[in-house]
Amino acid sequence: MSEKRILIASLLKPINDTRMYEKLAVSLSKLPGVQVHVCGYEAPTPTNAPAAVSFHPAFRFSRLSFGRAKAQAAYYKLLQELQPDLVIACTHELLLASHLYCRQHNCKMVYDVQENFSLNIRAQDNYPPLLKQAMAFGLRNIEKGLSGHISHFLLAERSYAEELPFLGNRYTVIENKYKPAAGYTPPATPVMLQHDSLRLLYSGTIGRLYGIFEAIAVAEQLHQLQPHTTLTIIGYCADKATYQEVLQQVQHKPFISLIGGSRLVPHEQIIAAIEESNIGLLPYQPNESTFRCIPTKLYEYAAHALPMLVQHNPLWHAFLQQHQAGVSIDYIRPDSLQLLQKIRNLQFYEPGVPAGVFWESEETKLFQLIKGILT
């Protein structure tokens, strides 16, 4: 294979994004004769990146500003400068510019479908009803209209194969499984919490849909039953009103720590928090946009044998049962005393750390796919 250039790009994801950089870029940099370029939102450049990975922090703007539109021009200019052989677009907003470039050059395009964006807009309450219907319709038409020009689709969730009718058979499921850092060793199992102080963790996106306020409420109830209980909240909150409400709710509660909030948190810091905790919270609120998805943190928690308290969901409950990984609860109406008894009496991860939660299996599929596209 002669030297090839791959550009992996997202408008809003930072250049050090876990999926875009740590998983896709680092994995593809292992292919012989390949140079990988990562384009995204401005963020600290990873210091330990492989020599075959370069970074282009091309975007810096407020999420609702004219700068977001100007970013398209900056992205197209970068395409002209790099002259990639393959573009992996990680957001729908870069599909049109990527297509225009590929049409004029000997370049192929892959769409990394990280979310069902159209469904997210319709199912979540981020916009007024008429506006979100119009936005979802327009977005889906863009994806559908350009689908014939896309060589292949990467799907972060298996459910997208059924939800997105324009895929045809040109897709590969590349799930957001856990990629351990160097030095990772599987933790000891089984895990028992009969006598340990409870160190609860809420990690990742801080938002209403993801159950941040339900997580705080459960932590407060468990803290009342056992005063040594603590909660660590670590992640980023994009909505200022939600962030202010979180600050108000954790104020004067020294057993709750907030890390990040108004700023992005490096992924290695989140992993460190997982290693320091003994209960992981997944209080996702029931919503069509997340109901059939597997949260990335579920893989991360399982890889560290972290017992979980998970909102009732058939897909997630099946995972918990198979691996003895935690307890399904109703975060809206939790029975804290009964929950505490389960935490104290159950034995978690008796079969060991689940083998199927690691990125290695996805990397193998990714190699085979991209090799075929580049040849």
VOPAGU-2260 file (C-alpha; in pm, 1 decimal, decimal comma):
REM VOPAGU-2260
SITE   aa  ch    i         X         Y         Z
SITE  MET   A    0       0,0       0,0       0,0
SITE  SER   A    1     150,0     335,0    -106,7
SITE  GLU   A    2     140,4     616,6     146,6
SITE  LYS   A    3    -215,0     731,2     210,9
SITE  ARG   A    4    -355,9    1027,0     401,9
SITE  ILE   A    5    -666,7     984,5     616,3
SITE  LEU   A    6    -850,1    1285,4     757,6
SITE  ILE   A    7   -1081,0    1222,7    1055,4
SITE  ALA   A    8   -1291,7    1532,5    1124,2
SITE  SER   A    9   -1566,0    1664,2    1350,3
SITE  LEU   A   10   -1703,2    2014,3    1390,9
SITE  LEU   A   11   -1774,3    2002,0    1764,7
SITE  LYS   A   12   -1565,6    1714,9    1900,2
SITE  PRO   A   13   -1224,4    1820,7    2036,2
SITE  ILE   A   14    -909,3    1699,2    1862,7
SITE  ASN   A   15    -835,6    1476,7    2163,4
SITE  ASP   A   16   -1183,7    1316,7    2154,2
SITE  THR   A   17   -1192,1     959,5    2282,0
SITE  ARG   A   18   -1351,0     800,8    1974,9
SITE  MET   A   19   -1207,8    1024,5    1705,0
SITE  TYR   A   20    -849,1    1031,9    1830,7
SITE  GLU   A   21    -787,2     759,2    2089,8
SITE  LYS   A   22    -977,3     490,6    1901,3
SITE  LEU   A   23   -1008,8     565,1    1529,5
SITE  ALA   A   24    -694,2     771,3    1471,0
SITE  VAL   A   25    -453,4     577,2    1691,3
SITE  SER   A   26    -578,5     245,5    1554,5
SITE  LEU   A   27    -554,3     352,2    1189,5
SITE  SER   A   28    -205,6     494,6    1245,8
SITE  LYS   A   29     -90,2     133,4    1289,8
SITE  LEU   A   30    -162,0      59,7     924,2
SITE  PRO   A   31     157,4      61,6     714,3
SITE  GLY   A   32     209,8     362,9     489,8
SITE  VAL   A   33     -72,8     566,4     643,5
SITE  GLN   A   34     -64,4     922,7     780,1
SITE  VAL   A   35    -366,2    1014,7     992,9
SITE  HIS   A   36    -485,5    1373,9    1040,1
SITE  VAL   A   37    -736,6    1468,4    1310,3
SITE  CYS   A   38    -939,9    1787,1    1265,6
SITE  GLY   A   39   -1171,5    1912,1    1536,6
SITE  TYR   A   40   -1252,4    2169,6    1799,0
SITE  GLU   A   41    -959,8    2335,7    1970,8
SITE  ALA   A   42    -826,7    2138,2    2268,5
SITE  PRO   A   43    -490,3    2041,1    2416,9
SITE  THR   A   44    -287,6    1833,5    2173,2
SITE  PRO   A   45    -208,1    1486,1    2310,8
SITE  THR   A   46     158,2    1470,3    2405,4
SITE  ASN   A   47     199,1    1097,3    2351,5
SITE  ALA   A   48      40,5    1072,2    2007,3
SITE  PRO   A   49     189,5     829,9    1750,9
SITE  ALA   A   50     423,8     986,6    1497,2
SITE  ALA   A   51     177,8     902,0    1219,4
SITE  VAL   A   52     -98,4    1120,2    1374,0
SITE  SER   A   53    -118,5    1497,4    1316,4
SITE  PHE   A   54    -365,8    1742,9    1466,9
SITE  HIS   A   55    -556,3    2036,8    1322,5
SITE  PRO   A   56    -748,1    2233,5    1588,8
SITE  ALA   A   57    -936,0    2425,1    1319,6
SITE  PHE   A   58   -1252,4    2518,7    1508,0
SITE  ARG   A   59   -1314,7    2757,9    1793,3
SITE  PHE   A   60   -1655,2    2924,7    1818,3
SITE  SER   A   61   -1965,2    2952,6    2032,8
SITE  ARG   A   62   -2206,6    2670,5    1956,1
SITE  LEU   A   63   -2477,3    2912,2    1841,2
SITE  SER   A   64   -2280,9    3168,1    1643,0
SITE  PHE   A   65   -2183,6    3271,2    1291,5
SITE  GLY   A   66   -1845,3    3113,8    1358,9
SITE  ARG   A   67   -2005,0    2772,9    1324,2
SITE  ALA   A   68   -2092,8    2850,4     962,6
SITE  LYS   A   69   -1748,6    3001,2     892,9
SITE  ALA   A   70   -1592,8    2679,0    1020,0
SITE  GLN   A   71   -1715,4    2505,7     704,6
SITE  ALA   A   72   -1491,5    2728,8     493,3
SITE  ALA   A   73   -1196,1    2660,6     722,5
SITE  TYR   A   74   -1259,4    2288,8     692,1
SITE  TYR   A   75   -1276,9    2298,4     312,3
SITE  LYS   A   76    -952,6    2496,9     302,7
SITE  LEU   A   77    -788,0    2227,7     516,3
SITE  LEU   A   78    -911,0    1960,3     275,8
SITE  GLN   A   79    -745,5    2142,8     -13,0
SITE  GLU   A   80    -419,9    2171,4     180,5
SITE  LEU   A   81    -400,1    1812,1     304,6
SITE  GLN   A   82    -529,7    1641,1     -10,4
SITE  PRO   A   83    -648,7    1331,5     179,7
SITE  ASP   A   84    -719,7     998,3      13,7
SITE  LEU   A   85    -993,1     916,4     265,0
SITE  VAL   A   86   -1216,2    1142,2     473,4
SITE  ILE   A   87   -1391,9    1004,6     780,1
SITE  ALA   A   88   -1662,0    1259,7     867,6
SITE  CYS   A   89   -1769,0    1223,9    1230,7
SITE  THR   A   90   -2062,7    1462,5    1208,7
SITE  HIS   A   91   -2337,0    1535,4     956,8
SITE  GLU   A   92   -2230,8    1900,9     943,2
SITE  LEU   A   93   -1915,6    1814,8     749,2
SITE  LEU   A   94   -2078,3    1582,4     495,7
SITE  LEU   A   95   -2148,9    1842,5     228,1
SITE  ALA   A   96   -1801,6    2000,5     231,8
SITE  SER   A   97   -1644,9    1652,6     235,1
SITE  HIS   A   98   -1859,2    1547,1     -60,1
SITE  LEU   A   99   -1766,4    1856,9    -261,2
SITE  TYR   A  100   -1398,3    1784,1    -207,6
SITE  CYS   A  101   -1428,2    1410,6    -285,1
SITE  ARG   A  102   -1619,9    1483,8    -605,7
SITE  GLN   A  103   -1330,5    1694,5    -735,6
SITE  HIS   A  104   -1048,7    1468,7    -616,5
SITE  ASN   A  105    -959,7    1101,7    -598,1
SITE  CYS   A  106   -1087,5    1073,1    -243,1
SITE  LYS   A  107   -1339,4     846,7     -70,1
SITE  MET   A  108   -1569,2     936,9     218,1
SITE  VAL   A  109   -1673,5     734,7     521,5
SITE  TYR   A  110   -1944,4     861,6     756,6
SITE  ASP   A  111   -1886,1     774,6    1122,3
SITE  VAL   A  112   -2242,2     777,5    1258,7
SITE  GLN   A  113   -2184,3     848,3    1625,6
SITE  GLU   A  114   -2547,7     942,5    1692,7
SITE  ASN   A  115   -2885,6     922,6    1525,3
SITE  PHE   A  116   -2885,5    1300,9    1502,8
SITE  SER   A  117   -3231,2    1333,6    1350,1
SITE  LEU   A  118   -3390,7    1118,3    1620,9
SITE  ASN   A  119   -3200,4    1304,2    1892,5
SITE  ILE   A  120   -3340,5    1637,6    1776,3
SITE  ARG   A  121   -3697,8    1504,0    1761,2
SITE  ALA   A  122   -3689,4    1310,6    2088,4
SITE  GLN   A  123   -3501,4    1555,0    2310,6
SITE  ASP   A  124   -3636,4    1884,7    2439,7
SITE  ASN   A  125   -3358,2    2115,0    2323,4
SITE  TYR   A  126   -3566,7    2311,6    2070,0
SITE  PRO   A  127   -3929,5    2427,2    2026,0
SITE  PRO   A  128   -4156,5    2158,9    1867,8
SITE  LEU   A  129   -4190,5    2308,8    1519,0
SITE  LEU   A  130   -3823,0    2403,6    1497,7
SITE  LYS   A  131   -3697,9    2060,5    1599,0
SITE  GLN   A  132   -3926,8    1889,4    1348,0
SITE  ALA   A  133   -3793,8    2113,4    1070,8
SITE  MET   A  134   -3433,6    2062,8    1180,4
SITE  ALA   A  135   -3471,4    1685,3    1200,7
SITE  PHE   A  136   -3635,0    1673,6     856,1
SITE  GLY   A  137   -3361,1    1886,5     698,0
SITE  LEU   A  138   -3081,5    1691,1     862,2
SITE  ARG   A  139   -3220,5    1354,5     754,6
SITE  ASN   A  140   -3260,0    1480,5     396,7
SITE  ILE   A  141   -2893,2    1584,4     391,0
SITE  GLU   A  142   -2782,6    1241,3     515,3
SITE  LYS   A  143   -3014,8    1059,9     278,1
SITE  GLY   A  144   -2927,9    1280,5     -19,0
SITE  LEU   A  145   -2554,5    1228,3      21,7
SITE  SER   A  146   -2573,0     861,8     122,9
SITE  GLY   A  147   -2513,1     742,3    -233,8
SITE  HIS   A  148   -2178,2     925,2    -239,2
SITE  ILE   A  149   -2057,3     771,3      88,3
SITE  SER   A  150   -1834,7     465,3      48,6
SITE  HIS   A  151   -1916,6     317,6     387,2
SITE  PHE   A  152   -2083,3     393,4     720,0
SITE  LEU   A  153   -1936,1     326,6    1063,1
SITE  LEU   A  154   -2210,0     277,9    1322,8
SITE  ALA   A  155   -2135,8     345,6    1688,4
SITE  GLU   A  156   -2458,4     161,6    1784,0
SITE  ARG   A  157   -2608,9    -158,6    1643,5
SITE  SER   A  158   -2956,5      -4,7    1656,8
SITE  TYR   A  159   -2865,8     249,2    1386,9
SITE  ALA   A  160   -2873,7     -28,0    1125,6
SITE  GLU   A  161   -3251,5     -45,7    1176,6
SITE  GLU   A  162   -3313,5     322,6    1245,5
SITE  LEU   A  163   -3135,5     464,4     937,5
SITE  PRO   A  164   -3299,6     333,6     617,4
SITE  PHE   A  165   -3047,2     495,5     379,7
SITE  LEU   A  166   -2753,6     275,3     486,3
SITE  GLY   A  167   -2820,6     -17,9     255,9
SITE  ASN   A  168   -2561,3    -286,2     330,1
SITE  ARG   A  169   -2266,3     -46,0     332,6
SITE  TYR   A  170   -2212,0     -32,9     706,7
SITE  THR   A  171   -1994,1    -179,6     979,7
SITE  VAL   A  172   -2078,1    -160,2    1348,9
SITE  ILE   A  173   -1779,7     -11,8    1535,1
SITE  GLU   A  174   -1897,7      21,4    1894,1
SITE  ASN   A  175   -1757,2     257,1    2154,7
SITE  LYS   A  176   -1589,8     -13,5    2354,1
SITE  TYR   A  177   -1319,0      58,3    2608,2
SITE  LYS   A  178    -962,3     109,2    2494,4
SITE  PRO   A  179    -736,3      73,0    2799,3
SITE  ALA   A  180    -428,1     284,4    2839,5
SITE  ALA   A  181     -83,5     130,2    2864,0
SITE  GLY   A  182     -36,2     -40,8    3197,0
SITE  TYR   A  183    -398,7    -145,4    3239,9
SITE  THR   A  184    -444,8    -469,7    3428,9
SITE  PRO   A  185    -786,1    -631,4    3483,6
SITE  PRO   A  186    -906,6    -565,5    3838,4
SITE  ALA   A  187    -959,8    -842,8    4090,9
SITE  THR   A  188   -1299,2   -1011,2    4084,7
SITE  PRO   A  189   -1550,5   -1085,9    4223,7
SITE  VAL   A  190   -1629,4    -749,6    4382,6
SITE  MET   A  191   -1808,1    -725,8    4718,8
SITE  LEU   A  192   -1908,2    -407,4    4900,5
SITE  GLN   A  193   -2030,0    -539,4    5235,8
SITE  HIS   A  194   -1823,7    -302,0    5446,0
SITE  ASP   A  195   -1678,5     -37,8    5213,2
SITE  SER   A  196   -1786,2     325,1    5225,0
SITE  LEU   A  197   -1984,9     393,3    4909,0
SITE  ARG   A  198   -1796,3     609,4    4657,5
SITE  LEU   A  199   -2051,6     688,8    4386,9
SITE  LEU   A  200   -1953,8     815,9    4042,5
SITE  TYR   A  201   -2141,9    1006,3    3772,6
SITE  SER   A  202   -1913,9    1051,7    3471,2
SITE  GLY   A  203   -1947,2    1188,6    3118,3
SITE  THR   A  204   -2197,4    1437,9    2980,7
SITE  ILE   A  205   -2372,4    1632,6    3256,9
SITE  GLY   A  206   -2733,0    1685,6    3149,6
SITE  ARG   A  207   -3097,7    1639,1    3241,4
SITE  LEU   A  208   -3152,8    1358,0    2991,7
SITE  TYR   A  209   -2852,6    1173,7    3134,7
SITE  GLY   A  210   -3002,8    1190,8    3483,5
SITE  ILE   A  211   -2769,6    1424,4    3668,0
SITE  PHE   A  212   -3038,1    1541,7    3912,4
SITE  GLU   A  213   -3158,9    1186,4    3975,1
SITE  ALA   A  214   -2798,5    1086,7    4047,8
SITE  ILE   A  215   -2770,7    1365,8    4304,7
SITE  ALA   A  216   -3101,0    1263,0    4465,2
SITE  VAL   A  217   -2997,4     896,8    4498,6
SITE  ALA   A  218   -2662,4    1000,6    4644,0
SITE  GLU   A  219   -2838,0    1219,8    4900,6
SITE  GLN   A  220   -3067,1     933,9    5005,8
SITE  LEU   A  221   -2781,1     686,9    5041,5
SITE  HIS   A  222   -2582,2     948,7    5230,1
SITE  GLN   A  223   -2866,4     984,7    5477,9
SITE  LEU   A  224   -2859,6     609,8    5538,2
SITE  GLN   A  225   -2480,1     590,4    5549,1
SITE  PRO   A  226   -2307,1     926,4    5609,2
SITE  HIS   A  227   -1972,4     809,7    5468,7
SITE  THR   A  228   -2127,8     786,9    5119,1
SITE  THR   A  229   -1977,7    1028,5    4862,1
SITE  LEU   A  230   -2057,8    1124,3    4502,3
SITE  THR   A  231   -1811,0    1241,3    4239,3
SITE  ILE   A  232   -1956,1    1418,5    3934,6
SITE  ILE   A  233   -1701,3    1447,5    3655,2
SITE  GLY   A  234   -1769,8    1565,3    3300,6
SITE  TYR   A  235   -1882,1    1857,9    3088,1
SITE  CYS   A  236   -2215,5    2040,7    3089,6
SITE  ALA   A  237   -2293,3    2226,7    2765,6
SITE  ASP   A  238   -2616,0    2384,9    2893,2
SITE  LYS   A  239   -2547,9    2685,4    3117,8
SITE  ALA   A  240   -2886,9    2673,6    3291,8
SITE  THR   A  241   -2839,9    2306,2    3379,9
SITE  TYR   A  242   -2488,6    2375,5    3504,3
SITE  GLN   A  243   -2610,4    2655,1    3732,1
SITE  GLU   A  244   -2880,0    2426,6    3873,7
SITE  VAL   A  245   -2620,4    2157,2    3940,0
SITE  LEU   A  246   -2404,9    2410,8    4124,3
SITE  GLN   A  247   -2701,8    2512,3    4338,0
SITE  GLN   A  248   -2792,2    2153,4    4423,6
SITE  VAL   A  249   -2440,3    2050,3    4527,8
SITE  GLN   A  250   -2379,0    2370,0    4722,9
SITE  HIS   A  251   -2331,9    2305,1    5095,0
SITE  LYS   A  252   -2306,0    1930,4    5030,7
SITE  PRO   A  253   -1941,7    1849,1    5104,3
SITE  PHE   A  254   -1997,8    1480,5    5023,5
SITE  ILE   A  255   -2050,9    1573,2    4655,8
SITE  SER   A  256   -1753,0    1675,0    4438,7
SITE  LEU   A  257   -1790,3    1838,6    4096,4
SITE  ILE   A  258   -1500,8    1813,3    3850,8
SITE  GLY   A  259   -1525,2    1992,8    3516,8
SITE  GLY   A  260   -1877,5    2117,8    3464,7
SITE  SER   A  261   -1802,0    2430,3    3265,0
SITE  ARG   A  262   -1495,0    2280,5    3096,5
SITE  LEU   A  263   -1403,0    1960,9    2914,3
SITE  VAL   A  264   -1233,9    1698,1    3128,3
SITE  PRO   A  265    -946,6    1488,0    2986,6
SITE  HIS   A  266   -1050,5    1126,6    2941,8
SITE  GLU   A  267    -761,8     996,6    3150,8
SITE  GLN   A  268    -895,5    1201,7    3444,0
SITE  ILE   A  269   -1234,8    1033,8    3406,4
SITE  ILE   A  270   -1068,7     690,8    3402,6
SITE  ALA   A  271    -880,5     783,6    3720,9
SITE  ALA   A  272   -1213,7     872,2    3883,6
SITE  ILE   A  273   -1353,9     532,9    3778,4
SITE  GLU   A  274   -1058,1     359,6    3942,5
SITE  GLU   A  275   -1116,1     554,3    4266,1
SITE  SER   A  276   -1491,1     478,4    4287,3
SITE  ASN   A  277   -1680,9     163,5    4381,0
SITE  ILE   A  278   -2029,5     232,6    4238,8
SITE  GLY   A  279   -2100,4     374,9    3891,7
SITE  LEU   A  280   -2430,1     553,9    3826,5
SITE  LEU   A  281   -2612,2     534,8    3491,1
SITE  PRO   A  282   -2932,7     729,1    3561,8
SITE  TYR   A  283   -3029,8     790,5    3197,4
SITE  GLN   A  284   -3388,7     910,7    3177,6
SITE  PRO   A  285   -3615,7     704,1    2949,3
SITE  ASN   A  286   -3601,3     859,1    2604,0
SITE  GLU   A  287   -3636,2     722,6    2251,5
SITE  SER   A  288   -3297,7     866,2    2153,3
SITE  THR   A  289   -3103,7     658,9    2409,9
SITE  PHE   A  290   -3333,1     360,8    2472,2
SITE  ARG   A  291   -3155,6     125,4    2227,2
SITE  CYS   A  292   -2802,0     260,8    2273,9
SITE  ILE   A  293   -2528,7     124,7    2498,4
SITE  PRO   A  294   -2359,2     409,0    2691,2
SITE  THR   A  295   -1982,2     423,2    2651,3
SITE  LYS   A  296   -1948,0     445,2    3028,4
SITE  LEU   A  297   -2108,2     100,1    3060,4
SITE  TYR   A  298   -1806,5     -47,0    2878,3
SITE  GLU   A  299   -1566,7     168,2    3082,4
SITE  TYR   A  300   -1721,4      72,4    3415,0
SITE  ALA   A  301   -1732,5    -297,5    3326,9
SITE  ALA   A  302   -1366,4    -296,7    3217,5
SITE  HIS   A  303   -1278,8    -174,1    3566,6
SITE  ALA   A  304   -1520,1    -416,2    3738,4
SITE  LEU   A  305   -1714,7    -121,0    3875,2
SITE  PRO   A  306   -2060,0    -226,7    4001,5
SITE  MET   A  307   -2335,4     -15,0    3844,9
SITE  LEU   A  308   -2674,4     123,9    3938,6
SITE  VAL   A  309   -2851,8     146,3    3603,7
SITE  GLN   A  310   -3189,4     289,7    3505,6
SITE  HIS   A  311   -3432,8      12,7    3408,7
SITE  ASN   A  312   -3382,2     -75,6    3040,7
SITE  PRO   A  313   -3413,3    -424,3    2883,2
SITE  LEU   A  314   -3086,8    -394,4    2688,0
SITE  TRP   A  315   -2880,9    -269,6    2979,3
SITE  HIS   A  316   -3046,8    -506,6    3227,2
SITE  ALA   A  317   -2951,2    -804,5    3009,8
SITE  PHE   A  318   -2587,4    -691,2    3020,6
SITE  LEU   A  319   -2597,3    -653,6    3399,7
SITE  GLN   A  320   -2744,6    -999,7    3445,0
SITE  GLN   A  321   -2504,3   -1170,9    3206,9
SITE  HIS   A  322   -2196,6   -1028,0    3378,3
SITE  GLN   A  323   -2328,7    -971,0    3731,9
SITE  ALA   A  324   -2230,8    -610,0    3673,3
SITE  GLY   A  325   -2485,6    -424,2    3882,5
SITE  VAL   A  326   -2846,9    -350,8    3970,7
SITE  SER   A  327   -3130,3    -206,5    3762,3
SITE  ILE   A  328   -3330,9      55,0    3952,6
SITE  ASP   A  329   -3596,8     319,2    3898,8
SITE  TYR   A  330   -3412,3     645,5    3952,7
SITE  ILE   A  331   -3742,6     835,0    3967,3
SITE  ARG   A  332   -3875,3     634,4    4264,5
SITE  PRO   A  333   -3579,4     452,9    4420,6
SITE  ASP   A  334   -3619,1     241,0    4731,6
SITE  SER   A  335   -3295,1     349,0    4896,5
SITE  LEU   A  336   -3304,4     105,3    5187,7
SITE  GLN   A  337   -3367,6    -193,9    4962,4
SITE  LEU   A  338   -3103,2     -67,3    4721,0
SITE  LEU   A  339   -2847,3     -39,5    4999,2
SITE  GLN   A  340   -2922,2    -395,2    5107,7
SITE  LYS   A  341   -2863,0    -521,6    4753,1
SITE  ILE   A  342   -2534,5    -332,3    4725,0
SITE  ARG   A  343   -2416,3    -482,7    5052,1
SITE  ASN   A  344   -2530,9    -839,6    4987,0
SITE  LEU   A  345   -2463,4    -899,3    4617,5
SITE  GLN   A  346   -2143,2   -1031,4    4464,9
SITE  PHE   A  347   -2047,7    -851,0    4144,0
SITE  TYR   A  348   -1846,5    -970,4    3842,3
SITE  GLU   A  349   -1817,1   -1326,8    3967,9
SITE  PRO   A  350   -1747,8   -1444,8    3606,0
SITE  GLY   A  351   -1466,8   -1186,0    3583,3
SITE  VAL   A  352   -1423,6    -873,5    3370,6
SITE  PRO   A  353   -1631,9    -918,3    3051,5
SITE  ALA   A  354   -1406,4    -991,4    2754,5
SITE  GLY   A  355   -1645,1    -827,0    2508,5
SITE  VAL   A  356   -1616,8    -471,4    2640,6
SITE  PHE   A  357   -1275,4    -391,1    2489,2
SITE  TRP   A  358   -1185,5    -194,1    2173,8
SITE  GLU   A  359    -956,3    -465,0    2036,3
SITE  SER   A  360   -1245,7    -644,8    1865,5
SITE  GLU   A  361   -1361,1    -321,0    1699,9
SITE  GLU   A  362   -1007,2    -234,7    1589,2
SITE  THR   A  363    -984,1    -561,5    1397,4
SITE  LYS   A  364   -1303,2    -481,0    1205,4
SITE  LEU   A  365   -1181,6    -126,7    1141,1
SITE  PHE   A  366    -848,5    -248,3     997,1
SITE  GLN   A  367   -1015,4    -484,2     752,9
SITE  LEU   A  368   -1261,6    -221,7     636,9
SITE  ILE   A  369   -1018,9      68,3     584,1
SITE  LYS   A  370    -758,5    -151,6     413,4
SITE  GLY   A  371   -1021,9    -250,3     160,8
SITE  ILE   A  372   -1131,1     108,9     100,7
SITE  LEU   A  373    -778,2     240,9      51,8
SITE  THR   A  374    -665,9     -29,8    -192,0
